[in-house]
Amino acid sequence: MAAMNRPAPGFGKPGSIDPKVLFKLPLAMQAEGIRLLFEMGLTASQVKKCIGLSAGTIDLILQKAKPFTRGGDVNIVAEGM
């Protein structure tokens, strides 16, 4: 019951990315979660500890997965339009 009283880490904080949930998502979304951890200012060793993967596995996920986009989304600046 005590665990239910514990507040969630909150959006935009490293603890808000739960590895158990992250790895149930499609590969592109897993990579976005990892990228978010880096954007939050974590070092590579902190990201490894947070999600429980080796640096090599993290690199493979980031290399294989293109950034996540919803169907029909167009980034005018990135696409040069």
Protein Blocks (a to p, Z undefined) as FASTA:
>chain_A
ZZmmpccebehiaklpcfklmmmpcfklmmmmmmmmmmnopafklmmmmnopafklmmmm
mmmpccdddehiacfklnoZZ
